[in-house]
Amino acid sequence: MQVYLDNNATTMVDPLVVEAMTPFFSELYGNPNSLHKFGTASHPAISKAIDQVYTALNASDADDIVFTSCATESNNWVLQSIVTDLVRHGEKNHIVTTEVEHPSILSTCRFLEEQGVKVTYLPVNDQGVVEVSTVKSFITDKTALVSIMWASNETGMINPIKEIGAICKEKGVLFHSDAVQAVGKIPVDLEDVHVDFLSMSAHKFHGPKGIGALYIKNSQKLTPLLHGGEHMGGRRSGTLNVPSIVGMGKAIELATVNIKETAAKIRAQRDRLEDAILELSDTFVVGDRENRTPNTILISIKGVEGEGMLWDLNNGQIGASTGSACASEDLEANTVMLAIGADNELAHTGIRLSLSRFTTDSEIDYTIAHFKNAVGRLRAISSSFAKVQPTPGGEVQEC
Ligand SMILES: Cc1ncc(COP(=O)(O)O)c(CN[C@@H](CS)C(=O)O)c1O
């Protein structure tokens, strides 16, 4: 049996999405900007995809949805263009974000700091969530943008976006949320929650890789990151990736049409897996279940190096991660676990398991059995998890 439990890294493309995309590779392949029928033939499908994204986010027609190559591009676009529009020529010079954002936010902020922009990296609490009062206390009259992720890719913990959005609106500060791990997993209603910009990525909700989008409220001015053509109303240049746009539209429709029922099914499987693993001694999960995306577990297993556990799981045909895929190559401690106060040893024991609507009950059963055996094996050879075993005479010995 093969079990894929790394859906926060990327997901399988839903076969129904592949079916929707197929005609636009070799049949309706014209450049949508061409005036001939080969180009205009794809226009209805592009319009439908845009409508599917608007509907999924409950966005207003006054807002813009601009397709990008990925959420990393969307995040870079907002941060770099806010500096172009509000910092270089204006009185503002400050960005507020958190310590636990995705690298596409943190690295871009560090790049902007090299250009003189002031960035505040807010701490998170022991649940990995930023406190509303903390956000409020660091906004000044020089703050150009607040950028805070809707849900953590590492822990699944959900930030108080509605409250933060209300504060930003009240203070007249632009608000961006990286919603990559929220869209398609939990309800995102942009009539109910105030954001000026929102990033999303199709390959997180069973769409194709290489396509994302940026939501822009009320057509807010935002200098393009990519120049060179009138695509997407002059917002983002580059020939439209028609198959992937169609795929993103179909994927977001499938992911959100019954989102509450789907989330409940995934959560039941996640909770069963989590309960079983927590039966093991010296284990803990980051964050409470009520304020977490339904598919994610970041679990610490004392005495078991994350990489060693991944290797054992992989040998058992189970795919998981120690945290975000972007950071998988390095053997650093999990930054989120460090941010919530875990010591360095503990921060090396994190395992991220992320389910999807395609995860089956038998896969959960198989994972539970393998996980428990793996922990026993790895702790038996772990120097940091010394066991105290009684000897025949009753004396106790370290081993
Ligand atoms: C919150 C968040 N923000 C941005 C990205 C980047 O999305 P792209 O469309 O791939 O550019 C991701 C992707 N996180 C994957 C790969 S690093 C993970 O393993 O956690 C994300 O989770």
PDBQT file of the ligand as one rigid body, heavy atoms in Angstrom, charges set to zero:
ROOT
HETATM    1  C1  LIG A 401       1.529  29.113   2.998  1.00  0.00    +0.000 C 
HETATM    2  C2  LIG A 401       2.234  28.923   1.694  1.00  0.00    +0.000 A 
HETATM    3  N1  LIG A 401       2.528  30.007   0.931  1.00  0.00    +0.000 NA
HETATM    4  C3  LIG A 401       3.158  29.860  -0.257  1.00  0.00    +0.000 A 
HETATM    5  C4  LIG A 401       3.540  28.614  -0.723  1.00  0.00    +0.000 A 
HETATM    6  C5  LIG A 401       4.206  28.511  -2.080  1.00  0.00    +0.000 C 
HETATM    7  O1  LIG A 401       3.250  28.045  -3.014  1.00  0.00    +0.000 OA
HETATM    8  P1  LIG A 401       3.686  27.839  -4.565  1.00  0.00    +0.000 P 
HETATM    9  O2  LIG A 401       2.416  27.869  -5.353  1.00  0.00    +0.000 OA
HETATM   10  O3  LIG A 401       4.345  26.469  -4.597  1.00  0.00    +0.000 OA
HETATM   11  O4  LIG A 401       4.631  28.934  -4.914  1.00  0.00    +0.000 OA
HETATM   12  C6  LIG A 401       3.261  27.467   0.040  1.00  0.00    +0.000 A 
HETATM   13  C7  LIG A 401       3.717  26.105  -0.414  1.00  0.00    +0.000 C 
HETATM   14  N2  LIG A 401       4.135  25.316   0.708  1.00  0.00    +0.000 N 
HETATM   15  C8  LIG A 401       4.594  23.972   0.466  1.00  0.00    +0.000 C 
HETATM   16  C9  LIG A 401       5.853  23.973  -0.369  1.00  0.00    +0.000 C 
HETATM   17  S1  LIG A 401       7.108  24.910   0.374  1.00  0.00    +0.000 SA
HETATM   18  C10 LIG A 401       4.823  23.238   1.803  1.00  0.00    +0.000 C 
HETATM   19  O5  LIG A 401       5.377  22.126   1.788  1.00  0.00    +0.000 OA
HETATM   20  O6  LIG A 401       4.392  23.797   2.854  1.00  0.00    +0.000 OA
HETATM   21  C11 LIG A 401       2.582  27.627   1.253  1.00  0.00    +0.000 A 
HETATM   22  O7  LIG A 401       2.265  26.555   2.005  1.00  0.00    +0.000 OA
ENDROOT
TORSDOF 0
